[in-house]
Amino acid sequence: MYNVMSPKAEEFISHEEILESLAYAQDNRNNRELIDKILDKAREKKGLSHREAAVLLDCELEDKNQEIYALAEQIKKDFYGNRIVMFAPLYLSNYCINGCEYCPYHLKNKHIARKKLTQEEIVKEVTALQDMGHKRLALEAGEDPVNNPIEYILECIKTIYGIKHKNGAIRRVNVNIAATTVENYQKLKEAGIGTYILFQETYNKESYEKLHPTGPKHDYAYHTEAMDRAMDGGIDDVGLGVLFGLNNYQYDFIGILMHAEHLEAYKGVGPHTISVPRLRRADDIDPDVFDNGISDEMFAKIVACIRIAVPYTGMIVSTRESQKCREKVLHLGISQISGASRTSVGGYAEPEPEEENSAQFDVSDNRTLDEVVKWLMEMGYVPSFCTACYREGRTGDRFMTLLKSGQIVNCCHPNALMTLKEYLEDYASEETCAVGNQLIEKELDVITNPKVKEKVIDYLANIHKGQRDFRF
């Protein structure tokens, strides 16, 4: 019953179609002629079907795998250049009524410290984040209609947007909360959110229901159809994600691509972002049961194949991954990363006491934002704190049209350089500042339009003099 245009989760994510695609990929994993044909199609940079991408993921031919990696890197450069968007998660509350077996926030966990930030605490946390240099946040909260009702989330968003400290300001708030109603999505839209993010965890309905035995998240269809409701509520940008390692990774790889195809076909615009978190150890979770089992090599290939299959989408990797792993996948398709993250409720303003652990998972990359920014620049990337498209109304299909035509680089690259200059002036260490200013001088030559380049040089000079928030 596979139907990409169906509003029903079990039809646009068809179990039978995924099984057939898995079998097709396995049968053709060494089919050189077919793989060449798929790669030729991919070079047109218009994407691949879930079945074609599954063949590439399963490919065992080493020379073809190297072609896959090279193509993924080229597509990333063609659509996103060398910019890497920076953000940080902000955990508002870990109260939750669900029974998710892989998450320490599950209702029966009595070890974890339950916390919920007050508005005063949010001011302190966000001020600390601003003082690092962050301009973009992803809000996280457990599902609890009593402790974390939509009114609380909306109040938090209003508070965050109202906090101005020195030259700091959060210019885009993305939201990662449980599936909700069209009415509540409308409220989030009116509050000025950027992207609504919701991880599927796994697209296998049987596994999903076993992993979520209690609580509202148990409802597979309601959860999986949330992005449709979010778009019905007026939210232009939505972010997909699966928790790789929770279920068969090939199954979920196909599932997330089918979801992207559904949004593109049924809603007219695909996902703004795709996140690729891997399962991590956490409090009160059995490590023998939940060990992600995916090697760094396979993880890198998953990233590369998603980039080829959905060339237009932003791809996110978090501090779940180590510096070494993040470095590898940056080349293969990642366009956004978090920096200096805390996965506990609180902890930015003051370190969380060990006895009050409220973290959702262990962080692998513990570097400061300044260290991450310097590391990126030394590899030739431009760390971007830009939020211009969101604030200029270049969202949803308007953003995707510009991106697919290649026109987005005419504003994104200059905006990245200007927001990086703000960071260097306001927050960077001397070493980072020296590396950054040298990089900006070099990257000015990437701007081919002489009038734009002249304006950027003028704006950069004004930023140095103390002015802020220039954008194209």
ChimeraX attribute file (.defattr): number of C-alpha atoms within 10 A of each C-alpha:
attribute: neighborCount
match mode: 1-to-1
recipient: residues
	/A:1	12
	/A:2	16
	/A:3	15
	/A:4	21
	/A:5	15
	/A:6	15
	/A:7	16
	/A:8	16
	/A:9	22
	/A:10	20
	/A:11	17
	/A:12	25
	/A:13	27
	/A:14	21
	/A:15	19
	/A:16	13
	/A:17	20
	/A:18	24
	/A:19	14
	/A:20	13
	/A:21	21
	/A:22	18
	/A:23	15
	/A:24	16
	/A:25	22
	/A:26	17
	/A:27	12
	/A:28	18
	/A:29	19
	/A:30	17
	/A:31	15
	/A:32	14
	/A:33	9
	/A:34	15
	/A:35	22
	/A:36	14
	/A:37	11
	/A:38	17
	/A:39	19
	/A:40	11
	/A:41	14
	/A:42	23
	/A:43	15
	/A:44	10
	/A:45	21
	/A:46	13
	/A:47	18
	/A:48	24
	/A:49	15
	/A:50	23
	/A:51	21
	/A:52	23
	/A:53	28
	/A:54	29
	/A:55	25
	/A:56	28
	/A:57	24
	/A:58	21
	/A:59	21
	/A:60	16
	/A:61	15
	/A:62	9
	/A:63	9
	/A:64	17
	/A:65	18
	/A:66	11
	/A:67	14
	/A:68	23
	/A:69	22
	/A:70	15
	/A:71	22
	/A:72	27
	/A:73	20
	/A:74	20
	/A:75	24
	/A:76	27
	/A:77	16
	/A:78	17
	/A:79	22
	/A:80	23
	/A:81	17
	/A:82	23
	/A:83	24
	/A:84	25
	/A:85	20
	/A:86	23
	/A:87	27
	/A:88	22
	/A:89	23
	/A:90	27
	/A:91	27
	/A:92	25
	/A:93	25
	/A:94	28
	/A:95	21
	/A:96	22
	/A:97	20
	/A:98	21
	/A:99	21
	/A:100	22
	/A:101	20
	/A:102	22
	/A:103	21
	/A:104	24
	/A:105	31
	/A:106	24
	/A:107	18
	/A:108	15
	/A:109	15
	/A:110	11
	/A:111	14
	/A:112	19
	/A:113	16
	/A:114	17
	/A:115	18
	/A:116	18
	/A:117	16
	/A:118	13
	/A:119	17
	/A:120	9
	/A:121	14
	/A:122	23
	/A:123	20
	/A:124	17
	/A:125	23
	/A:126	27
	/A:127	23
	/A:128	18
	/A:129	26
	/A:130	21
	/A:131	18
	/A:132	20
	/A:133	26
	/A:134	25
	/A:135	24
	/A:136	24
	/A:137	23
	/A:138	21
	/A:139	22
	/A:140	22
	/A:141	21
	/A:142	21
	/A:143	25
	/A:144	19
	/A:145	13
	/A:146	11
	/A:147	16
	/A:148	19
	/A:149	11
	/A:150	19
	/A:151	13
	/A:152	16
	/A:153	20
	/A:154	18
	/A:155	12
	/A:156	20
	/A:157	22
	/A:158	15
	/A:159	15
	/A:160	22
	/A:161	17
	/A:162	12
	/A:163	16
	/A:164	14
	/A:165	14
	/A:166	9
	/A:167	16
	/A:168	23
	/A:169	22
	/A:170	21
	/A:171	21
	/A:172	24
	/A:173	25
	/A:174	24
	/A:175	24
	/A:176	21
	/A:177	19
	/A:178	18
	/A:179	23
	/A:180	17
	/A:181	15
	/A:182	19
	/A:183	14
	/A:184	17
	/A:185	24
	/A:186	17
	/A:187	18
	/A:188	25
	/A:189	19
	/A:190	13
	/A:191	17
	/A:192	19
	/A:193	24
	/A:194	25
	/A:195	25
	/A:196	28
	/A:197	28
	/A:198	22
	/A:199	21
	/A:200	20
	/A:201	22
	/A:202	27
	/A:203	28
	/A:204	20
	/A:205	19
	/A:206	11
	/A:207	14
	/A:208	20
	/A:209	16
	/A:210	12
	/A:211	20
	/A:212	20
	/A:213	15
	/A:214	17
	/A:215	16
	/A:216	17
	/A:217	22
	/A:218	19
	/A:219	15
	/A:220	20
	/A:221	14
	/A:222	17
	/A:223	18
	/A:224	24
	/A:225	18
	/A:226	23
	/A:227	27
	/A:228	18
	/A:229	20
	/A:230	25
	/A:231	21
	/A:232	16
	/A:233	19
	/A:234	17
	/A:235	25
	/A:236	26
	/A:237	24
	/A:238	26
	/A:239	24
	/A:240	23
	/A:241	22
	/A:242	24
	/A:243	20
	/A:244	24
	/A:245	22
	/A:246	23
	/A:247	21
	/A:248	16
	/A:249	20
	/A:250	19
	/A:251	18
	/A:252	23
	/A:253	25
	/A:254	26
	/A:255	24
	/A:256	22
	/A:257	24
	/A:258	23
	/A:259	24
	/A:260	26
	/A:261	24
	/A:262	25
	/A:263	22
	/A:264	16
	/A:265	14
	/A:266	16
	/A:267	16
	/A:268	11
	/A:269	22
	/A:270	25
	/A:271	28
	/A:272	23
	/A:273	23
	/A:274	28
	/A:275	23
	/A:276	22
	/A:277	20
	/A:278	19
	/A:279	23
	/A:280	23
	/A:281	19
	/A:282	17
	/A:283	19
	/A:284	17
	/A:285	17
	/A:286	12
	/A:287	13
	/A:288	8
	/A:289	10
	/A:290	17
	/A:291	15
	/A:292	19
	/A:293	15
	/A:294	16
	/A:295	10
	/A:296	15
	/A:297	11
	/A:298	14
	/A:299	19
	/A:300	20
	/A:301	21
	/A:302	24
	/A:303	28
	/A:304	28
	/A:305	25
	/A:306	28
	/A:307	29
	/A:308	28
	/A:309	25
	/A:310	26
	/A:311	24
	/A:312	26
	/A:313	25
	/A:314	22
	/A:315	27
	/A:316	25
	/A:317	22
	/A:318	23
	/A:319	22
	/A:320	21
	/A:321	20
	/A:322	13
	/A:323	15
	/A:324	10
	/A:325	17
	/A:326	19
	/A:327	15
	/A:328	16
	/A:329	24
	/A:330	24
	/A:331	21
	/A:332	27
	/A:333	32
	/A:334	29
	/A:335	26
	/A:336	22
	/A:337	20
	/A:338	24
	/A:339	23
	/A:340	22
	/A:341	22
	/A:342	23
	/A:343	21
	/A:344	25
	/A:345	25
	/A:346	24
	/A:347	18
	/A:348	21
	/A:349	16
	/A:350	10
	/A:351	10
	/A:352	16
	/A:353	9
	/A:354	7
	/A:355	9
	/A:356	14
	/A:357	17
	/A:358	25
	/A:359	23
	/A:360	20
	/A:361	18
	/A:362	17
	/A:363	18
	/A:364	14
	/A:365	20
	/A:366	18
	/A:367	14
	/A:368	12
	/A:369	22
	/A:370	21
	/A:371	16
	/A:372	21
	/A:373	26
	/A:374	22
	/A:375	17
	/A:376	19
	/A:377	20
	/A:378	14
	/A:379	10
	/A:380	13
	/A:381	19
	/A:382	25
	/A:383	26
	/A:384	27
	/A:385	26
	/A:386	26
	/A:387	22
	/A:388	20
	/A:389	18
	/A:390	19
	/A:391	14
	/A:392	10
	/A:393	11
	/A:394	16
	/A:395	19
	/A:396	21
	/A:397	17
	/A:398	13
	/A:399	20
	/A:400	19
	/A:401	16
	/A:402	15
	/A:403	18
	/A:404	16
	/A:405	10
	/A:406	14
	/A:407	13
	/A:408	18
	/A:409	20
	/A:410	16
	/A:411	15
	/A:412	21
	/A:413	22
	/A:414	28
	/A:415	23
	/A:416	25
	/A:417	27
	/A:418	26
	/A:419	26
	/A:420	26
	/A:421	25
	/A:422	24
	/A:423	25
	/A:424	22
	/A:425	17
	/A:426	19
	/A:427	20
	/A:428	22
	/A:429	13
	/A:430	11
	/A:431	11
	/A:432	20
	/A:433	21
	/A:434	13
	/A:435	16
	/A:436	25
	/A:437	16
	/A:438	11
	/A:439	18
	/A:440	20
	/A:441	12
	/A:442	10
	/A:443	17
	/A:444	16
	/A:445	11
	/A:446	14
	/A:447	17
	/A:448	10
	/A:449	10
	/A:450	10
	/A:451	9
	/A:452	15
	/A:453	16
	/A:454	12
	/A:455	13
	/A:456	21
	/A:457	17
	/A:458	11
	/A:459	20
	/A:460	22
	/A:461	14
	/A:462	13
	/A:463	19
	/A:464	14
	/A:465	10
	/A:466	12
	/A:467	13
	/A:468	17
	/A:469	16
	/A:470	16
	/A:471	19
	/A:472	14
